[in-house]
Amino acid sequence: MDQTGYLHNWARMQFASIWIFTFGLPWELGAAFTFDRLIDADPASNTLSWRWVAGLHTAGKAYLADPERIKAMTDGRYAPVGLAQTARIPADSIRTSQRTPVREVRGPDASAATLLLITMEDLSVELIDEMRSLPVRAIAMLQGGNAWDEAALADALARFGRSCQQLRLFFVCPRREHAPIYSSTGSPPALPSDGTRL
């Protein structure tokens, strides 16, 4: 991690600590707030970082913002006063989940109506015999991040879509800031070749 990345992570920890322990606000709201606003937000990293600062991962251990460290790291531009000196972690907030049993691996049920999800990681499902025999009634496709992704996804959809005799619904799951795109025409719409949205 470079110096800039280190400073960004450090600043996020200060922000989270002040949010939780000085202002007394729920960590969940803070996690949602930063996730919606950071351009490099990762759901797992964001949530786990907030929970770590809040003291929900290691019993009795939380991260408190240090005013002297903040002053030093900002070359004196910020010298906060009145920050929380103790972390108040609710005793019942630390839960150890039960171990989840390993799920039994099962093949697809050829008699059940099927929704197929196509992503950039799964572009050749028509090559799998078990997949070709499924009664696919709907296809959902995760929107690509660029024109190349969109072209690859459109190709995968066209290849698999030809074998779907019972297809009733097709929709694209776009990025978080857009609403879903639906089609109920019985056949998947062609994606634009220029990478624009449907």
C-alpha positions in Angstrom: 0.0 0.0 0.0 1.4 3.4 -0.9 1.5 6.4 1.4 -1.7 7.9 -0.1 -3.6 4.6 0.5 -2.3 4.4 4.0 -3.5 7.9 4.8 -6.9 7.3 3.3 -7.4 4.1 5.4 -6.1 5.9 8.5 -8.5 8.8 7.9 -11.4 6.4 7.5 -10.6 4.8 10.8 -10.6 8.2 12.5 -13.9 9.1 10.9 -15.4 5.8 11.9 -14.2 6.0 15.5 -15.5 9.6 15.9 -18.8 8.6 14.4 -19.3 5.6 16.7 -17.7 6.6 20.0 -17.8 10.4 20.1 -21.1 11.0 18.3 -22.7 7.7 19.5 -24.1 6.9 16.1 -24.8 3.4 14.9 -21.9 1.9 13.0 -24.3 0.5 10.4 -25.4 4.0 9.4 -21.8 5.0 9.1 -20.9 2.0 7.0 -23.8 2.8 4.7 -22.9 6.4 4.5 -19.3 5.8 3.5 -20.2 2.9 1.1 -22.5 5.3 -0.8 -19.9 8.0 -1.1 -16.5 6.4 -1.6 -15.4 5.7 -5.2 -13.3 2.7 -4.1 -15.9 1.2 -1.7 -15.9 -2.5 -1.3 -18.9 -4.0 0.5 -17.0 -6.6 2.6 -14.0 -4.4 3.4 -16.2 -1.4 4.3 -18.4 -3.4 6.6 -15.6 -5.3 8.3 -13.6 -2.1 8.8 -16.5 -0.4 10.5 -17.1 -3.5 12.7 -13.5 -3.7 13.6 -13.3 0.0 14.7 -16.6 -0.5 16.7 -15.0 -3.4 18.6 -17.3 -6.1 17.2 -14.6 -8.5 16.1 -12.3 -8.9 19.1 -14.0 -8.8 22.6 -12.8 -5.7 24.5 -10.8 -4.2 21.7 -12.0 -1.2 19.7 -10.3 1.6 17.9 -10.4 5.1 19.5 -9.4 8.1 17.5 -6.3 9.8 19.0 -6.4 13.7 18.9 -2.6 13.9 19.2 -2.1 11.5 16.3 -4.7 13.3 14.2 -2.9 16.6 14.9 0.5 15.1 14.0 -0.8 13.3 10.8 -2.5 16.5 9.5 0.5 18.8 10.3 -1.5 20.6 12.9 -4.4 21.5 10.6 -6.8 19.5 12.8 -6.5 19.4 16.5 -9.8 17.8 17.7 -11.0 18.2 21.3 -13.7 16.3 23.1 -13.2 13.0 21.4 -14.4 9.9 23.3 -11.8 8.5 25.7 -13.5 5.1 26.2 -15.3 2.8 23.8 -18.7 1.8 24.9 -19.4 -1.5 23.2 -22.8 -3.1 24.1 -22.1 -6.5 25.7 -24.8 -8.2 23.5 -23.3 -6.8 20.3 -20.6 -9.3 20.0 -22.1 -12.5 18.7 -20.3 -15.6 17.7 -22.3 -17.3 14.9 -22.9 -21.0 14.8 -20.7 -22.9 12.4 -22.7 -23.4 9.2 -22.6 -27.0 7.9 -21.2 -27.6 4.5 -24.0 -27.7 2.0 -24.5 -30.9 0.0 -23.6 -30.5 -3.6 -26.5 -31.2 -5.8 -26.9 -31.1 -9.6 -29.5 -28.8 -11.2 -33.1 -30.0 -11.1 -34.2 -30.5 -14.7 -37.9 -30.4 -13.8 -37.8 -27.0 -12.0 -38.3 -23.7 -13.8 -34.9 -22.0 -13.8 -33.5 -18.5 -13.7 -30.1 -18.2 -15.2 -27.7 -15.5 -14.1 -25.0 -14.6 -16.6 -21.9 -12.7 -15.3 -18.5 -12.0 -16.8 -17.2 -15.1 -14.9 -19.8 -17.4 -16.6 -19.9 -16.8 -20.3 -20.0 -20.3 -21.7 -22.8 -22.0 -19.9 -24.2 -23.5 -23.1 -21.1 -25.8 -23.1 -22.4 -27.6 -20.0 -24.8 -30.4 -20.8 -26.7 -30.1 -17.5 -27.3 -26.4 -18.2 -28.6 -27.0 -21.7 -31.2 -29.4 -20.5 -32.7 -27.0 -17.9 -36.1 -25.3 -18.6 -34.8 -21.7 -18.4 -37.7 -19.3 -18.1 -35.7 -16.2 -17.2 -32.2 -14.8 -17.8 -30.6 -12.1 -15.6 -27.4 -10.6 -16.7 -25.1 -8.4 -14.7 -24.2 -5.3 -16.6 -20.6 -5.0 -17.7 -18.3 -2.3 -16.7 -17.3 -1.3 -20.2 -18.0 -1.8 -23.9 -15.9 -5.0 -24.1 -17.7 -6.6 -21.2 -21.0 -5.7 -22.8 -20.0 -7.3 -26.1 -18.9 -10.5 -24.3 -22.1 -10.6 -22.3 -24.2 -10.1 -25.4 -22.4 -12.9 -27.2 -22.9 -15.2 -24.2 -26.6 -14.3 -24.1 -27.1 -14.9 -27.8 -25.4 -18.3 -27.7 -27.3 -19.5 -24.7 -30.5 -17.7 -25.5 -30.9 -19.7 -28.8 -31.4 -22.9 -26.7 -34.0 -21.5 -24.4 -37.3 -22.5 -25.8 -39.4 -21.5 -22.8 -37.8 -18.1 -22.1 -40.3 -15.7 -20.7 -38.3 -12.9 -19.1 -35.0 -11.3 -19.6 -33.5 -8.5 -17.5 -30.2 -6.7 -17.0 -29.1 -6.1 -13.4 -27.3 -2.7 -13.8 -24.8 -1.0 -11.5 -26.2 0.2 -8.2 -27.1 3.7 -9.3 -29.6 2.5 -12.0 -32.9 0.7 -12.0 -33.3 -2.8 -13.5 -34.0 -3.1 -17.2 -36.8 -5.6 -18.0 -38.0 -7.3 -21.2 -40.8 -9.8 -21.3 -40.8 -10.3 -25.1 -40.0 -14.1 -24.9 -36.6 -13.5 -26.5 -33.7 -11.6 -25.2 -33.2 -8.1 -26.7 -30.0 -7.4 -28.5 -27.5 -5.3 -26.6 -26.4 -2.1 -28.4 -23.1 -2.6 -30.1 -21.8 0.8 -29.0 -21.9 -0.1 -25.3 -24.8 2.1 -24.4 -27.5 1.0 -22.0 -30.8 -0.5 -23.2 
